[in-house]
Amino acid sequence: MAKKEVKIDPDDGLKVSEVGPWATEKHARVRQYIEISSAARKKYIPPPAWHAGAAYIELFSGPGRSLINGTKRIIDGSPLVAYRAAQQTVPFTEMHLNDLDPSNSAAVEKRLRALGGGPVCYSDPADVAVDKIVAALNPSGLHFAFLDPYNLEGLSFEIIRKLSKLKVDMLIHVSVQDLQRNLDEYSKQSGVFDTFAPGWKGHVNQKQAIASFRAALMKYWIDEICKLGTTPAKGVELIVGSKRQRLYWLVFVSGHSLGRKLWEAIRDPMRQTTMDL
């Protein structure tokens, strides 16, 4: 198999990832949430010294810049979007970024340091990096995590469970397209669903119609998140492609009603608000 060509940003000589044009919509929500939550974040920023801090977390960070497929347009990735938004309002006390590819971690670190940031970067599987990040942060702080895996396989429920030990708001990318395309494969013994929604087989009837099966699986996933002491916002934003194909949901999760209220203030009210399939 031919090795995939590494694309380079001519502005800084560092690698870029390749994304669809809809990536800008995800980034807009990250930026808007960081901006609108700045007043709440400020209450956790030292001094005084006992303030517990406010960190930004990504477990699938990419290299920090991305080329939009089919164009020559290069955009900031979510870590740079987050950094710039916070610097213009209330800066995060820490940024913890992980990518399994060491070259991605190296690139995003160089880019953020060039902007004046000091991120802590990891090159681990997400379920390993999350342990390091949770151990490094003050659980009394107010943190924000953007979980943006390529597919459902990367979205282990254990990641959400471990992050919920912190006081953390989470914006989670859940791939509708992946769920629809790979339902049969993922539901097999020891399949992806067992990682994504552990225990689902005891609660979801696999013999029902496909659409009902998918809806029941997602309801089970939401219910399990609620058991962690945190709550998904009612408003779920559906992102679609150029041909109106369903791509992914953005699911916002917070243990505090204020966080969910702020999400509702920035979410596009014209988009789908429930996880209907």
C-alpha positions in Angstrom: 0.0 0.0 0.0 1.4 3.4 -1.0 2.2 5.6 1.9 -0.1 8.6 2.2 1.4 11.9 1.2 2.1 14.2 4.1 0.7 17.7 3.4 2.6 20.7 4.6 1.5 24.2 5.5 3.7 26.5 3.5 3.3 29.2 6.1 5.2 27.3 8.8 6.6 24.2 7.2 4.6 21.9 9.5 2.2 19.1 8.6 -1.5 19.5 8.2 -4.4 17.0 8.4 -7.1 16.8 5.8 -10.7 17.6 6.8 -14.1 18.2 5.1 -15.5 21.8 4.9 -17.9 21.0 7.7 -15.0 21.0 10.2 -15.4 24.8 10.4 -18.8 24.2 12.0 -17.3 22.2 14.8 -14.6 24.7 15.4 -17.2 27.5 15.5 -19.0 25.8 18.4 -15.7 25.3 20.2 -14.8 28.9 19.8 -18.3 30.2 20.7 -18.5 28.0 23.8 -15.1 29.2 25.0 -16.1 32.8 24.5 -19.5 32.5 26.1 -18.2 30.6 29.2 -15.4 33.0 29.9 -17.1 34.7 32.8 -17.6 31.3 34.5 -14.0 30.3 33.7 -12.6 33.5 35.2 -13.8 32.5 38.6 -11.4 29.6 38.6 -8.3 31.4 37.4 -5.5 32.3 40.0 -4.9 34.5 41.8 -5.9 34.0 44.4 -3.8 30.8 44.7 -6.7 28.6 45.9 -8.5 29.0 42.6 -8.3 25.6 41.0 -7.6 26.5 37.4 -9.4 26.0 34.1 -7.8 23.6 31.5 -8.6 22.8 27.9 -8.4 19.1 27.0 -8.2 17.3 23.6 -7.5 13.6 23.2 -7.5 13.6 19.3 -5.9 16.9 18.6 -4.3 16.5 15.2 -1.4 18.7 14.1 -3.2 22.0 14.8 -3.8 23.1 11.2 -5.9 21.4 8.5 -6.3 21.4 4.7 -9.9 21.4 3.5 -10.4 18.6 1.1 -10.6 19.6 -2.6 -9.2 23.1 -1.9 -6.0 24.9 -1.1 -7.5 26.5 2.0 -5.7 25.7 5.3 -7.5 26.5 8.5 -6.7 26.4 12.2 -7.4 23.1 13.9 -9.5 23.0 17.1 -6.5 23.4 19.5 -5.5 26.7 17.8 -9.1 27.8 17.6 -9.5 27.2 21.3 -6.2 28.9 22.3 -7.0 32.0 20.3 -10.6 32.2 21.6 -9.4 31.9 25.2 -6.6 34.5 24.7 -9.2 37.0 23.5 -11.4 36.4 26.6 -10.1 34.5 29.6 -7.0 32.3 28.9 -6.9 28.7 30.1 -4.5 27.9 32.8 -3.4 24.8 31.0 -3.8 23.0 27.7 -3.5 19.2 27.6 -3.4 17.8 24.0 -3.0 14.3 22.8 -2.6 12.6 19.5 -1.6 9.0 18.9 0.6 10.2 16.0 3.8 11.7 17.5 4.3 13.9 14.5 0.8 15.5 15.1 1.7 16.1 18.7 5.0 17.7 17.8 3.3 19.9 15.1 0.5 21.2 17.4 3.0 21.9 20.2 5.3 23.9 17.9 2.4 25.9 16.6 1.0 26.8 20.0 4.4 27.7 21.4 4.9 30.0 18.4 1.7 31.8 19.5 3.0 32.1 23.1 1.2 29.0 24.5 2.7 26.3 26.7 0.7 23.1 26.0 1.3 19.8 27.6 1.3 17.3 24.7 1.1 13.5 24.7 1.4 10.8 22.1 -0.6 8.0 23.6 -3.8 6.0 22.9 -6.6 8.2 24.2 -7.5 5.9 27.0 -3.9 6.1 28.3 -3.6 9.9 27.8 -6.8 10.6 29.7 -5.4 8.9 32.9 -2.4 11.2 32.7 -4.5 14.3 32.1 -7.0 13.6 34.9 -4.1 12.9 37.3 -2.5 16.3 36.3 -5.5 18.5 36.8 -7.3 19.8 39.9 -10.7 18.1 40.1 -12.1 21.3 41.7 -11.2 23.4 38.6 -13.5 24.1 35.7 -12.3 22.4 32.6 -13.4 22.0 29.0 -12.8 18.9 26.9 -13.4 18.6 23.2 -13.7 14.9 22.1 -13.3 14.7 18.4 -12.4 11.1 17.3 -12.5 10.0 13.7 -15.1 7.3 14.4 -17.1 5.5 17.2 -14.2 3.1 17.8 -12.2 6.0 19.2 -14.9 7.1 21.6 -14.5 4.7 24.4 -17.0 5.2 27.2 -14.2 4.9 29.7 -12.8 8.2 28.4 -16.0 9.9 29.3 -16.2 8.1 32.7 -12.7 9.2 33.6 -13.1 12.8 32.5 -16.3 13.0 34.6 -14.2 12.7 37.7 -13.2 16.3 37.0 -15.5 19.3 37.0 -15.6 19.3 33.2 -17.8 20.4 30.3 -17.5 18.1 27.3 -18.3 18.7 23.6 -18.4 15.3 22.0 -18.4 14.4 18.3 -20.5 11.3 17.7 -20.3 10.0 14.1 -23.8 9.3 12.7 -22.2 8.2 9.4 -20.1 5.6 11.1 -23.0 4.3 13.2 -25.2 4.0 10.1 -22.6 2.4 7.9 -21.2 -0.1 10.3 -24.1 -1.1 12.5 -23.8 -4.9 11.9 -20.1 -5.1 12.3 -20.0 -2.9 15.4 -22.7 -5.0 17.1 -20.8 -8.3 16.9 -19.3 -9.9 19.9 -16.5 -7.8 21.4 -17.3 -5.2 18.8 -17.0 -1.4 18.8 -20.3 -1.0 20.6 -19.0 -2.9 23.6 -16.4 -0.1 24.0 -18.6 2.8 23.0 -21.6 1.7 25.3 -20.5 -1.1 27.7 -23.4 -3.3 28.8 -25.6 -2.3 25.9 -26.6 -5.9 25.0 -28.5 -6.3 28.2 -30.6 -3.2 27.5 -31.0 -2.9 23.7 -33.1 -5.3 21.6 -31.0 -6.2 18.5 -34.0 -7.7 16.8 -36.0 -4.5 16.3 -35.9 -2.4 13.2 -32.6 -0.8 12.3 -33.6 2.8 13.0 -35.2 1.7 16.3 -32.1 -0.2 17.2 -29.8 2.8 16.6 -32.1 5.1 18.5 -32.3 2.7 21.5 -28.5 2.3 21.5 -28.0 6.1 21.7 -30.6 6.4 24.4 -28.8 3.8 26.4 -25.5 5.7 25.9 -27.1 9.0 27.0 -28.6 7.3 30.1 -25.2 5.8 31.0 -23.6 9.3 30.8 -26.3 10.6 33.2 -25.3 8.0 35.7 -21.9 9.6 35.9 -23.4 12.6 37.6 -23.2 14.7 34.4 -26.0 15.5 31.9 -26.1 15.8 28.2 -27.9 19.0 27.0 -31.2 18.4 25.3 -30.2 20.3 22.3 -28.0 18.1 20.0 -26.6 19.7 16.9 -26.5 17.6 13.7 -23.8 18.4 11.1 -24.5 17.5 7.5 -22.4 17.3 4.4 -22.6 19.1 1.1 -25.2 16.6 -0.1 -27.2 16.8 3.1 -25.9 13.5 4.3 -25.8 13.1 8.1 -22.3 13.2 9.4 -22.1 13.6 13.1 -23.8 15.0 16.2 -22.3 17.5 18.6 -23.4 16.4 22.0 -22.7 18.8 24.9 -22.3 17.3 28.4 -22.1 19.2 31.7 -22.7 18.6 35.4 -24.0 22.1 35.7 -27.2 23.7 34.4 -25.2 26.9 33.5 -23.0 25.0 31.1 -26.1 23.5 29.4 -27.8 26.9 29.3 -24.7 28.4 27.6 -24.6 25.6 25.0 -28.3 26.2 24.2 -27.4 29.9 23.7 -24.9 29.1 20.9 -26.3 26.0 19.3 -28.0 26.5 16.0 -31.7 26.2 16.8 -32.5 25.3 13.1 -30.6 22.1 13.4 -31.9 18.8 14.6 -32.3 18.9 18.4 -32.7 15.2 19.2 -30.7 12.1 18.2 -33.3 10.8 15.9 -32.0 8.2 13.4 
